[in-house]
Amino acid sequence: MMKPDKLVQFLILLVVNFLIVSGINFLVAKAMTKNGEISFYSLLLKSLLLAVIKRKMSDSNQQIIPLLNKELSLELPEKLAMNELEQKLTTHINHLINTDFEKLIYYLYRIDVNETKMKQLLQEQNGEQAALLIARLIIDRQLQKLQTRQQFRQSNTESDEERW
């Protein structure tokens, strides 16, 4: 277990990093919306989704790949950077869109990707590549599963007295 002072330092660095990235994203979004390239809220939503996914992926990358391999019948290498994982998953999803759309629907159902969220993102990001958006949603869902499992394990380590 991490020492309390190290944990505090880690959390402070995490918050500072988040604030810096958020500030940069905000400034870029503001500049792009002034030029009329895209809507501010669309870009903000996309930036926040990417920031959350990238932050979570740094710790969970090694745990997600076996899940993706199992649930999508893939053979991804165990060690991939976030952008490589996104790219490989996007390529696979694009292939499924073009060749076996029913299988893609089956995978999305099996992974339990939020259908409403997916439809909303696909409509809002009309110019974006659909396969990339779906890949990000799949990664996000796998991260949620990992978090839930981790929370469940932590609650199971408590004694019976503490639970009741």
C-alpha positions as CSV (number, residue, x, y, z in Angstrom):
1,M,0.0,0.0,0.0
2,M,1.2,3.5,-0.8
3,K,2.4,5.7,2.1
4,P,0.0,8.6,2.8
5,D,2.5,11.3,2.0
6,K,3.3,9.7,-1.4
7,L,-0.4,9.3,-2.1
8,V,-1.0,13.0,-1.4
9,Q,1.9,13.9,-3.7
10,F,0.5,11.7,-6.4
11,L,-3.0,13.2,-6.1
12,I,-1.6,16.7,-6.3
13,L,0.3,15.9,-9.4
14,L,-2.7,14.3,-10.9
15,V,-4.9,17.3,-10.2
16,V,-2.3,19.7,-11.6
17,N,-1.8,17.6,-14.7
18,F,-5.6,17.5,-15.2
19,L,-5.9,21.3,-14.8
20,I,-3.1,22.0,-17.3
21,V,-4.6,19.6,-19.9
22,S,-8.1,21.0,-19.3
23,G,-6.9,24.6,-19.7
24,I,-5.1,23.9,-22.9
25,N,-8.1,22.0,-24.3
26,F,-10.4,24.9,-23.3
27,L,-8.2,27.5,-25.1
28,V,-7.9,25.3,-28.2
29,A,-11.7,24.8,-28.2
30,K,-12.4,28.5,-27.8
31,A,-10.0,29.4,-30.7
32,M,-11.6,26.7,-33.0
33,T,-15.2,27.7,-32.3
34,K,-14.3,31.4,-33.0
35,N,-13.2,30.2,-36.5
36,G,-16.5,28.4,-36.9
37,E,-14.8,25.0,-37.5
38,I,-16.9,23.0,-34.9
39,S,-19.2,23.7,-32.1
40,F,-17.7,24.5,-28.7
41,Y,-19.7,21.9,-26.8
42,S,-18.9,19.1,-29.3
43,L,-15.2,19.8,-29.0
44,L,-15.4,20.1,-25.3
45,L,-17.2,16.7,-25.0
46,K,-14.7,15.1,-27.3
47,S,-11.7,16.5,-25.3
48,L,-13.1,15.5,-22.0
49,L,-13.8,12.0,-23.2
50,L,-10.2,11.7,-24.6
51,A,-8.7,13.1,-21.4
52,V,-10.6,10.7,-19.2
53,I,-9.8,7.7,-21.4
54,K,-6.1,8.6,-21.7
55,R,-5.7,9.1,-17.9
56,K,-7.5,5.8,-17.1
57,M,-5.5,3.9,-19.8
58,S,-2.1,4.8,-18.4
59,D,-2.9,2.5,-15.4
60,S,-5.3,0.0,-16.9
61,N,-3.8,-0.6,-20.3
62,Q,-2.4,-4.0,-19.4
63,Q,-5.7,-5.2,-17.9
64,I,-7.9,-4.0,-20.8
65,I,-6.0,-5.8,-23.6
66,P,-6.8,-9.3,-22.3
67,L,-10.5,-8.3,-21.9
68,L,-10.6,-7.0,-25.5
69,N,-8.8,-10.1,-26.8
70,K,-11.4,-12.3,-25.1
71,E,-14.6,-10.3,-25.8
72,L,-13.7,-9.3,-29.4
73,S,-11.8,-12.5,-30.4
74,L,-8.7,-10.5,-31.1
75,E,-5.0,-11.2,-30.6
76,L,-3.6,-7.9,-29.5
77,P,-0.1,-7.7,-28.0
78,E,-0.1,-7.4,-24.3
79,K,1.8,-4.1,-24.3
80,L,0.3,-1.3,-26.4
81,A,0.3,2.4,-26.0
82,M,-3.1,4.1,-25.8
83,N,-2.9,5.4,-29.4
84,E,-1.8,2.0,-30.7
85,L,-4.6,0.3,-29.0
86,E,-7.1,2.8,-30.3
87,Q,-5.7,2.5,-33.8
88,K,-5.8,-1.3,-33.8
89,L,-9.3,-1.4,-32.3
90,T,-10.5,1.2,-34.8
91,T,-9.1,-0.8,-37.7
92,H,-10.9,-3.9,-36.4
93,I,-14.2,-2.1,-35.9
94,N,-14.0,-0.5,-39.3
95,H,-13.5,-4.0,-40.8
96,L,-16.5,-5.3,-38.9
97,I,-18.6,-2.3,-40.1
98,N,-17.7,-3.1,-43.7
99,T,-17.8,-6.9,-43.6
100,D,-19.8,-8.2,-40.7
101,F,-22.0,-5.5,-39.1
102,E,-24.1,-8.1,-37.2
103,K,-21.0,-9.3,-35.4
104,L,-20.1,-5.8,-34.4
105,I,-23.6,-5.3,-33.0
106,Y,-23.2,-8.6,-31.1
107,Y,-19.8,-7.4,-29.7
108,L,-21.3,-4.1,-28.6
109,Y,-24.1,-5.9,-26.9
110,R,-21.7,-8.4,-25.3
111,I,-19.4,-5.6,-24.0
112,D,-22.5,-3.6,-22.9
113,V,-21.7,-0.4,-24.6
114,N,-24.3,2.2,-23.8
115,E,-26.5,2.4,-27.0
116,T,-27.9,5.9,-26.2
117,K,-24.5,7.3,-25.6
118,M,-23.1,5.8,-28.8
119,K,-26.0,7.2,-30.9
120,Q,-25.6,10.6,-29.3
121,L,-21.8,10.7,-30.0
122,L,-22.2,9.5,-33.5
123,Q,-24.8,12.2,-34.2
124,E,-22.8,14.9,-32.5
125,Q,-19.5,13.9,-34.2
126,N,-21.0,13.6,-37.6
127,G,-17.7,14.3,-39.4
128,E,-15.7,11.9,-37.2
129,Q,-14.8,8.4,-38.1
130,A,-17.5,6.2,-36.6
131,A,-15.1,3.3,-35.9
132,L,-12.8,5.5,-33.8
133,L,-15.8,6.8,-31.7
134,I,-17.0,3.2,-31.2
135,A,-13.4,2.1,-30.2
136,R,-13.3,4.8,-27.6
137,L,-16.6,3.8,-26.2
138,I,-15.5,0.2,-26.0
139,I,-12.3,1.2,-24.2
140,D,-14.3,3.4,-21.8
141,R,-16.7,0.5,-21.0
142,Q,-13.9,-1.9,-20.3
143,L,-12.3,0.7,-18.0
144,Q,-15.7,0.9,-16.2
145,K,-15.8,-2.8,-15.8
146,L,-12.3,-2.9,-14.3
147,Q,-13.2,-0.2,-11.8
148,T,-16.3,-2.0,-10.8
149,R,-14.3,-5.3,-10.3
150,Q,-11.7,-3.4,-8.3
151,Q,-14.3,-1.8,-6.0
152,F,-15.9,-5.2,-5.5
153,R,-12.6,-6.8,-4.6
154,Q,-11.9,-4.1,-2.1
155,S,-15.3,-4.4,-0.5
156,N,-14.8,-8.2,-0.2
157,T,-11.5,-7.7,1.7
158,E,-13.4,-6.1,4.5
159,S,-14.3,-8.4,7.4
160,D,-17.9,-9.6,7.8
161,E,-18.3,-7.3,10.8
162,E,-17.3,-4.2,8.8
163,R,-19.8,-5.1,6.0
164,W,-22.7,-5.4,8.4
